Amino acid sequence: MGPTTTPLVSGPVTIAEPAPTEHPSSVVLDAGLSARLTDLAARHGVPREVAAVVAAALLVRRWTGRVMVSVRCPDTGYLLDLTGDRPVREVLAGAAVSIRRTSRTEDCAAPSAGPAEPSSAPVEPFADGIELATRTDVSRWEIRLGDCPAELDGPLLADLVTLLAALAGDDGVSTAHLLPVSAYERRRASRWAELHGGAAGARPERAPGDTIPAAFAAQLRRTPDHPAVLADDGCLTYRELASAVVATATVIRSTAGTRPGGQVALLCRHGAGTVVALLAALAAGRAYVPLDPTFPAHRLARILADSDADVLLTDAEHAGQADRLRELAGRAELRIVPVAPAVGPADLADLAELAAGLATPAGPDDPAYLLYTSGSTGAPKGVVQSHRNVLFGVGNHIRNFALTPADRTSVLTSFGYDMAVTDTFSALLSGAAAVPVDIRSEGLGHLARTLAMRGVTVYHSTPTVYRYLCASLGPDATLPAIRAVLLGGEEVTRHDVELARRHFAPDAVFVNGYGTTEISFAAQDHLPADAPLAHAVVPIGHPLDGIDVLLLDPAGRPTCLTGEVVVRSAHVALGYWRLPELTAGRFGEHDGVRTYRTGDLARRLPDGRLVFLGRADRLVKIRGHRVELGEVEAALAALPGVGHAAVVARPRTGGAGAGDREIIGYVVPSPDASVDPTALRAGLAIRLPDFMLPRTVVAVDALPMGVTGKLDVAALPPPPPGRFADAAGQDPLETIIAASWCEVLGLDRVGRETAFVDLGGHSLLMALVQQRLEATLNRRVPLVRLFEFPTVAGLAAHLRAGEPVDGPGAEDDALLRAAGRMRRRRRARSGETV
């Protein structure tokens, strides 16, 4: 095949004079590889340097996902377009015919918008390409890379040698397959169980069994009289729980038949009744479908109809609601079955009878549950998971947290979410006790009391619920029985770790977990009490055993540093219920192993941990700067008087910056404290660069939570327009200045003594103010003076001290005419009669 007609290397190439590199990365190739590369270049009639250039460019693409890669050599610049993949021979040939040489001159420098504002965000390696110096006229090639962070030297050079060997080995291989696994992506063995008190090499294991009921029956035999569930609606031992489960499963079988398959919907209080119901459905060979009684009836009816459940288990409290749902869903044939109550000790069957009653006709790969999550079309979609995969995730959790019968685990999220799956089954299959707490009905004060009363040792919730809990404890109260704090579902900050060290056991391990309904936990970061907190946003950690996390570029190619999170494991969900196209779009295979595309973005650190960057469609850029909202949130939460905080990015709704995203902060004051939003913003200004400052900080009584326990961003109140007791507008010059501010900021009025930045202004908007004032006043108004005099009154006083426009008395007349013109323009824009 001849050279491609699509240029792979273009020019002219912009090459800046390289700064001295503190950590040059160099490698000397062995004689055999050097000879093969020399032969490769000769066969294709290209300079030897080109082979190294192509390898370096492919290396940058493999690490960063960038497809336009600049390679800067001492006297030559190359810009390679690696958007598509093709055989190595075509890349070399295309490079040979498309080289553009440039000199290192200032004339080649890219236009600059001025000095960049400082950022605390990490600098992405190879943002401007890579430097390359080669010595190929010797028997052993020497290659040096510049612009390489010191901590990346080892894996980077190892990958370069691997790429060069692949180039030299087969020039017909596609560039997509040259480096399937990078040295940077090596796995780290986890020793998390030891942090939680487990013995090295002897971590706790879940009860044996290839289905959930079989594993529960095995645990029943081990700890029959140990507490299994400690809830507001009842406390059950393993024997009592099993008895209620068997009684309920027997009714399901007699009502709906004994053949395996089908779904059982659950409509019960968040407590022991739900635990009985879901185990009974599983024992009857069915998958369970949780229905949250607090959800709108039409949503529940839609789930009930879509799931095709033929049995609805309910408790006495929700029997009437169950009847109404059956009617609303149009399911007259739906059988409503009451959950069997716990029985007294005299009525309990022996363990052998209970174990026999728990035997399920379902197999390991049959569905265990359908959990409905929000769908992009507005209709909820059901995630289907198998017994085998649930047991895999639960086994990981029991081992990693060293769970034993001495533990008690919180169950705070609705049973319709995967967090409750992990919390419930990891307790019941390790001999521990599950402690369901209905925080939506009972409140956070009840949560703190229950955690203390029940002696919970492993706490798990979303960060939002956790921050509420810590705020409810006050500055000094503690829950010393909690040995592990696990947060997931939202971004976790350094301040969250500091709260754990203040309120829980002195040696408590803090864990940030990452996962989705389609896999449950995929990665975790376990931090002992003495772990340094180097990141404002806590990493999500390393992948769990049996799970790989791939980072893919938009073309679906693996990248080392940053990309979309794709979970690779034999244990991802079976798919979406009755949605084959959506299943095919999100689930796939990589090297023969199933994968799930999460839609999340992450960055891989040199130590192998992952940092969550947000949704692929939620990356926040403020005036060209990428901002991690978690860092702003951590800084805001750390200010005096702040109980907990949330930070969101919203589009501006008016003014010259309408549509641009701006940061809004929300704070809940600490108990017995009051906060001044203006003072809080000033406190942030000391710690954060301008582009990271919230436009305003809003004090609220509480942060709204959704049904999952996560922050309900849509329910946050809009920021107030401001307080303007001293509204500007009486003086003609102040009227002009105020009018220009209102135009740019999209406000109806501004205060005489209110600073421009306190109204959401920044340097770019101030430049627009400057333009308007100079045009209206017909005089020079230096931008530096606008920052020096940031209020309407201050700027007016400064401008009055300057020279008049014409002669005595002319300035006031000119100002009055200009002020009148600006008032008429504002009224015309607002639709008022002029």
N, C-alpha and C positions, 0 to 999 in steps of 0.2 A: 504494500500500500504506500502511495506516495505521500509527500508532505501535505498537510491540511492547508486549505486556503484561508482559514480563519487565523489571524495573527495571534500568537501566544505571547509575544513580547512586543510592546509598543513603546512609542516615545514621542516627543522628548520626555525624559524622565527627570523629575525634580529630585535633586540630590543635595542635601544640606551637608555642610562640613560636620563630620562626626565629632562628638565630644569624646574626650579620652575615656576609655572603658576600664573601670577598676577591676573587672573580672573577665578578661578575655578567655574564651572557651576554645581550646584547640585540641586537635587529635591528629596523630600520625597513623596512617593506614599501613597495614602490613603489605609486603611486597606483592603478594598474590592478588589482593584486591586492587592495589594500585595498577598492576599490569592489566587486569581485566577492564578497569575504567579507561585506561589509555587506549586499549583496543576498541572499546565502545565508541569513544570519541572519533577515532580514526575511521571506523566503519561508516560512520554517519557524516564524516567530513566536517566536524565542528571543533572549535577550540576545546582543549581539555577543560578549561574553566567552565564551559557551558554545562558539562555533566554535573559539576559541583553546584552551579547556580540552580539547575533544575531540582536537584536534591534538596537544597536549602529552601527553595520556594515551596516544594511539596511538604517539607517539614513544617513551615509556618502555617500552611493550610491545615495540616493534620492537627496542629496544636491549637489554632485559633478559630478555624472555620472560615477565615478570610479567603476570598477567591481572587482578588486582585492583590498581588504580592510584589512589593518592591525589594529587589536585592541590590545592595550597593557595594560595588567592588572599588578598589583604589582608583581606577581610571574610567570605569564604565558603570552605567546604570542599566538595570533590567527591570522591566515591569511586566510580570507574567500574568496572563488571564487564565486562571485554572477553574473557571466556572464549570466546565464539563470535564468528564474523564475520558481518556483515550490511551492507546498503547504508548509505551515509553518512546518508541522510535518516532512517533509523530510529534511528541512534545519536543524531542531533541531537534528534529528537522525544522519544525515551526520556529523554534528559538533561533536556529542558525540563520534563517532567511529574514528574520524580523528584528534583528538587534538594532537598537538606536543608541549611539554613544553620546554621552554628554559630559561636559567638564563641570567641576565643582566650583560654580561661581555664584555670587549672591543674586545674579540676575535670574537664576533658576528657582529662587525661593518662592514658595507659595505665598499669595497675598495673605496678610495677617489682619485680623480684626482688632488688634491691640493685645496687650498682655492679658493672659488668661487669669481668671479669678482662681485663687487657691482652692483646692478640693481635698477632702479627707478620703475620697474614694480611691481604691487601689488603682495604680497605673497598669493598664493592660499591657502585658509584654508584646513586643513586636507590633505596636500600634502603627509605627512608621516603617514597617518592613524589617529587614535584617541586614547587617553588614557581613561581608564575606571576603576573606583574603585566602588565596590558595598558592601553594607551591607544588606544581605538577610536573616540573622538569627533572624530577629525581625519581629514583626507584621506589621510594615510599612517599606517597603524596602527603602533604601537610595541609590541613584545612583549619582556619580559625574563624569563629563566629563572634561578631560583636553584638552589642545591645542585649546581652543575655543576663538576666538576674542570676546572682551567684547560686541561689538555691535550686536553679533549674539546670545547672551545668551538667550534672551526671546523667540524668535521663535524656536530656536534649542531645548530648553527644552520642549516647548509646543509640538513640533513634536515628541520628544522622548516619551512623555507620550501617545500621540495618537498611536504611533506604538506599544508600550507595551500593550495598551488596545486592539488593533486589534489582536496582537499575542494571548493574553489570551482569546479573545472572540471566535475565530473560527480557530482551527489549520488546517483546510482544505482549507483555503483561500490562493490564490496565493500571493506570495510576490510582484507581480506586482500591486496589488490593495490595499495595506495596507495604503498608504498615498496619495490618489489622489490629495489632495490640501494641500500645506504646509502653515504654518503660515507666512513664509517668503515671500510668494507670494501674500500677501494681497494687495488689490487695494487701492490707495490713491485717494480721490476725488480731482479733479482739480478745481482751481478757476482762470483759466487763463484769462477769460474775464475781471475780475476786474483789472488785470494788464494792460489791453488795454483800460481801461476807461469805460467798461460796468458796469452797476449797479449790485450789488450783488442780486442774485435771479431773475433778470429780464434781462437775456442775449438776445441779438438780435436773431431773428429767420429768416430763409429764407422765401421767398414768398411761400404760400401754393400751392399744386398741386402734383399729383402722377406721372407725367411725366415732363421732362425738358421743353417742350413747354408750358404745363399748368402752371408751376411755373413762366415761363417768362411772360406769359400773365397776371398772377396775379400781377407781379411787374410792368408791363406796365401800369396797371390801377392806381397803386400807384404813380408812378413818370414818367408820359409820356413825360415831356419836360426836364427831367434831362439828363445830358450827360451820354451816355451808353458806347461809344467807342471813345477813343481819340488816333488816329493813324496817321502815316505819309500819308496814302492813303485816309484819310477822318475822320471827326469827326461827330458822329451820336448821336442824342438823342434817348431815348427809342422808341419814336413814329417813328422816321425816320428809326431806325434799324428794327422795327417790319414791317414797310411798305416794305422795301427791302426784308425781309425774306419771307413775304407772297407772294410777286410777284415772287420770285424765286421758292418757294414751288409749286405755281400754275403751273409753267412751268414744274416742275418735274412730277407733277401728270398728266398733259396733255400729257407728252411725254412717261412716263413709266407706267402709270396706277395708280389707287388709292388704290389697295390692299396693306395692310401693309406687311412689310418684305422686304428683299433685302438690298443692300448696295449702297451708293453713294460715289464715290471717290471725293476728293477735291484737286485741283491744283491751289493754289492762293498765292499771296504775303502774307507775315507775317503781317497782318494788319486787317483793318475793313472788307475787302472782305472775308477773311477766316471766320470771326465771322458770317457774313451773311450766308455764304455757309453752315456751320455746323448746324446752327439753322434751315435753310430751309430744309436740309436733314431730320432732326428730325421731323419737322412739317409735312413733307410728309410721315411720318411713316417709314422712313428708318434709318439704322445705317450709320454713316459717317466713311470714311476711309481717313485720311489725307495723302497726298503725298507731301513730301518736295521737292520743285523745285530744290534745290541745290544738291540733291542726284544723283548718277549716273543713267543714263536712264535705264540701264538693271535692276537695283534693283527696280526702280519704276515700270517698266513693269512687273516684277515678282510679286510685291505686287498687282498690278492691276489685273493680271490674277488669283492669288490665292484667292483674296477677292471675286471674282465673282461679282464685281460691274457692274451694267448695265447702270449707269449714271455717267458722269464725269463733275463736276462743275468746271469752270475755269474763270479767269478774262481775260481781253483783253491782258494783258502783257504776258500771258502764253498760249494763244490759239494755237500758232504754236507748242509749246512743247506738248500740249495735243494731237494734231493730230499725231505727231511722236510716242508718247507713245501708242496710240491706234493701230498703225500699228506694232510697235515692240512687243506688247503683243498679237498680232494676234486676236484682238477683233474688227472685222469690224462692228459688231452689236452694239458696245458701243455708247451710245448717249452722245454727248458733249453739255452741256447746259451752257450758259453764266450766271454769277451771275448778278442779277438785280442791277442797280445803285440806289443810294439814290435819292429820288424825292424831288421836292421843296414843300414848305409848302402848296401851293394851291392845290397840287395833293394828299395830305395825306388823307387817309380814317379816319372815326371816330374810336374811341377806340373799340366800339362794333364790327365793321366790322373787325378790325385788330385781335381782340381776336378770332373771329369766324374763321378767316383765319389761326390762329395758332393751331387750334384744330387738334390733331394728332390721327390717327387710332391705333397707337401703344399703348401697355399696359405697366404698370410699370416694368414688368419682361422681356420685349422685349429688344433686344440689342440696345444700344445707339451708340456704336462705336466699331471699331476694330483698335487697336493701335499696329503697328508692331514693335517688338523689335528683337534684335539679337538672333539668335538661335545657339545652340551648334553644329548643323550640318553645319552651315555656311549659311543656308537659314533663312530669317526672319520669325518669327512666330507671328500670330495675337492674341492679347489678347482681349477677348470679355467681355464687361461690360454692365450692364443693366441700364435703367433709374432709377430704385429704388435705386441701389447701388451708382450711381453718386450723386443722391440727398442726400443720407445719408452722403457721404463724404463732400459734399458742405455745408450741414447743420452744421456739426461739425466745419468746417472752419469758417463759418460766426459767430457762437457762440463763438468759442475760441478766435478769433481776434476782436470780437465786431464790425464787419463791419456794416457801416451805409451808407446812401446816400452821406455823406460828404467825404467818402474815395475814393481813386483812387489807383488801384492795378496794379503793373507792370506785363506784360506777356512777358517774355524774351525767354523762351525755345520754340522750334518748337511745333506747334500744334499736332505733332505726338507723344508727350510725355505727361505723366499724370500730370506733373507740370502745363502745360498750361491748362489742364482741370480744375484743382482746381482754378487757378488764374482767368480764364475767367468766369466760372459759379458762383463762389463765389461773383464776382462783379455784374453780371447781375441779380442774384437772391436776392440781398440785396439792390439794388438801387444805388450801387457804380458805378464807371466808370472803365472799363478795358483799360489799356494803353499798347498796343502791341508795342514793339521796336525791329526792325530787326538788332541786333547787328552784325550779320555776314556780312551783306551788308554795314552797315553804320558805324560800328566801335564803340569803347568805348567812344570816345569824344562825339559822338552823343548821346550815352546813358546817360551820365552825364547831358548834356544839356536838353535832353527830360525829364528826371526825375525832373529837376528843373522847366522847363517850364510848364509841365503838373501838377505839384504839387502832385506827387505820394506820398502817405502816407504809403503804405505797399509794401515793396520791397521783391522780391523772386527770387532767382537764385541759381545756383550751387556755391560752394565756389570758384572755379576757376574764374568764371566771376566776382564774388564779389571782389576778390582780385585785379583783373585787374581794376575794377571800382575805388576802393580805391586808387590804385597807380596813376590812371589818375587824381584824385582830387588833388594830391600834399599833402604836409604835413598839410596845414592849411584850405583848402576849406571844406565846409560842405554842406549837404543837409538837412536843419533843418525841412523840412516838413515830412520827413520819420519818422514815429512813431514806426514802427515795421520792423525788418530785419529778414527774414526767409531764411535759407539756407538748402539745402538738396541735396542728391545724391552723396555726397562725405564726407570724414571725416572732421570734423570741429574742429579747435584748439582754444586754449585760445587767441592766437594772433588775430583771427578773431573777437572775442568779443571786444577786445581792439580797433580794427579798428572801429567798430560800435560806440563805446563810443567817438571816436575822430571825426567822420565825420557826424554823424546824430543827430537827436534831443536829447537834454540833457536827456530826460526821455525815450528814445527809448528802447523798449523791444527787446531783441535778442532771436531768436528762432532757435533751431536746430531741424530739422524734419527728420524723418525716414519713408520710405515707399518703395513700389515697384509698378510697373505698375499694378500688379494683385490686389492691394488693395488701391493704392494711399497712403495717410498718415496713418501710423499705430501708431506712437508714436511721441511725441514732448517734448522738454525741453524749457520752457519759462523763460528767465532770465531778471529780471528787471535791471535797470541801476546800482543799488547798490548791486547786487548779488555778493557774493565772487566767485572767480574763482579758485576752488580747484583742478581742473583737467587740465592737459595739453591738453588732448583730451576731448572735451565737450561731456557729455553724450547725448544720443538721447532721454532720458526722459521717461515719463510714457505713457502707452497705452492710446489712445483716447477713449472717451465714445463709448460703443458698440463694442469694440475690446479688445480681450485678446491676449497677447503675451506669448506663451509657449516657454520654452527653453528645448530642447530634447537632450538626449544622442544619440550615434550612433545606439542604439537598438530601438530608438523611445520612450524611457521612459522620463517623465518630470524630470528635474533637477532644483534646486533652483538657483545655482550660475552661471554656464556657460554652454552654449549649442547652438545648432542650433535654430535660430529664426523661429518659426512656428506661423503664424497669424491665430487666431481663431475668426471668425466673420461670421454672416449671409450675410455679404456684400462683401466678396471676389469675384473676377471675376468669370464669368460663366465658363471660361476655355479657351483653345487655339483653335482657329478656325481650324476645320477639322483635329485635332491632338488628337484623343481620348486616345492613349497610353501615350502621354506626359501629357495630362490633368490628367489621372488617377495616374501618377507617382508624380505629384506635388500637386494636390488637393485631399483632403480627408475629413474625419470627426473625431471629437473628442468630445465624449459625446453628439453626435447628432447635433453638430454645424460644419459647413464647416470650413476647414482649408486650408492654403497654406504654403508649405515649401519653405522658401526663399533661402536656401543655405548660409545664413549669420550666423555669430557667434556673440554672445553678452554675456555680463556679467551683472548680476543684483546686484546693490548696496544695502546696507542696507536701504537706504531711498526709495527703490522701483524703482529708475531710472535705465534705461538700458544703458550700454556702448557698442557701436559697436566695435567689434574686427576684422572686415574684413570678407571677403569671407571665407568659409570653406576651400577653396584651396589656400588662400592667407596669412595665418598666417606666419609671418616672424620670422624665428629663425636664429640668427647670432652666430655661434660657441656655440650652445646649449642654448643660451639665447633668450627668446621671446622678441622681440622689437616692440613697437608700433611706427610706422613710424610717426604718427601724433605728437608725443612728440619731435622727432628729427626735424620735419618740423617747429614746433612752436618755437623751440630754434633757428633754422636757420633764420626764418622770423623776429625774434626779434633783430638780430644783426644790428649794425649801417650800413646804406647804402643799406640795402636790401629792395626792394620794395615788392616783394612777392617771395615765395619759394615753391619748390616741392621736395619731397624725394621719391625715389623708391628703391626697392631691385631687383638686377639683379644677375644672375649667373656670376661668374668669368669665363673669357674666356681662361685663360692660366695659366701656372705655377702649383705648387703643389696643390693649392686650386681650380683648375678648377672645375666648377660645384657648388662650395659653393656659397651661396648668399652673396652679399656685398651691402652696402648702397652707393648710389650715390645721391649727392645733386645738385639741380639746382636753380639758383637765377636770378632774374631780378633786376638790380639796381634801386634804387629810382631815380626819376627825378633829374637831375643835380648831380648825385652821381656816383662814380666809386667804384668798389669792387676788392679786391685782394683775389682770392679763397683760397690761402694758409693762409692768415690772418684769413679768415672766419673759416677755419677748426681749426686753432689754438684757435679761440674764442670759438668754440664748445667744444674743448678739456677741456676747463675750466669748462664747465657746464655738460658735459655728460661723462659717463664711456667709456672706450676704445671700447667696443663691439658695442656701439651706434654711434660711429663716422662714418661719410661718408668716404669711401675710397678717394674720391675727391669731390670737389665742382666745378661745371661748371657754368660759367656766360653765360647767353643767353639774347638775345634782347627781347624775348617773350616766354611764355610757350604755347605750341600748345594746341588748344582746338578741340575736336570733335564736331560733329553736335549737340550733346545734351548739349553742354556747359561744359562738364567735361574735365578734363585734358586728353589729348591723349598721354598716356605713350609710345605707340609704336613710336610716332613721335619725341620723345626727342632725341637729338643727343647723340651718344656714347661718353663717356668721352675720352678726348685726352690722348695719351700715356704719355705725360709729356714734360717738356722743359729741354733739356740737353745740354746747351751751354758749360758746363764744363764736357763733357762726360769722364767717367773714362776709363782707359785701357792702358795708356802709361807705367805706372810703373808696374813691374811684380806682386808685392803684391796687388796693386789696381786691377789689371786684375783678380786675383784669387777671391778677395772679390766681385768684380762687377759681375763676372761670376756666383758665387753662388747666388747672389741676383736675377740675371736674370732667372736662373733656377727655383727658388722658386716662383718668382712673375710673370713669364711668359712674361717678357719684353725682348726687343732686346738690350737695353742699359740702363744705369743708370748714373746719374750725380755724380761727386765727392763729391759735397757739398749738395746733396739732402738726406734728412732723410728717413730712411727705412719706417717709418709709413706714410710719405707723398706719398709714392708710392703704398699704399694699404697694407703694411705689418702690422702684429700684432704678438702677443706673440707666437702663435702656428707656424706661418711661420718663425719667428726668431729662433725657436728651430731647424727647419730644416736647416736653414743657419748654425747654430752652428755645426750640424752634418757634413755637407759638408766641412766646413773649417777645422775641426779637422782631418777629413780623408785625406784631401788634404795636409795640412801643417804638419801633423804628430805631433801635439802639442795640448795641452789643451787650449781651448778658452772658458772661463767662460761665461755663458749666460748673467750674469749681466753686463759684459764688453761690450757686443754687444748693450745693451740698453744705457750704459753710453757713448759709442762712436757710435752714430747712423748713421754716414755718412761713405762712402767708404774712404774718405781721413782721417777722424778722426780715424777710426779703424785701418787703415794701419799705421798711425803714432804711435798709441799705441802699435801695435804688433811689430813694428820695435824697439821699446824701450826695448822689452823683450830680453831674452837670445837667441843667435843663435842656429841653429839646430845642427851643428857639430862644425867645427873650423872656423877660419877666412877665409872669401871668400866662404865658402860652402853654406851659406844661400842664396846668390844671385843665385848661380847655381841651387840650389834646387827649388827656386821660379820660375826661368825661365823654368825649366823642367815641374813643376806643371802647370804653366800658359799655356804652350804649350799643355799639355794634356787636359785641360779644354776647350781651343779653339777648339781642334779637336773634342771633344765630342759634343760641341754646333753645329759645322758645320755638323756633322753626323746626329744629330737629325733634323736639318733644311733641310736636303737633299743636302747640298753642297758637292762638291768633296773634299775629304780630301787630 
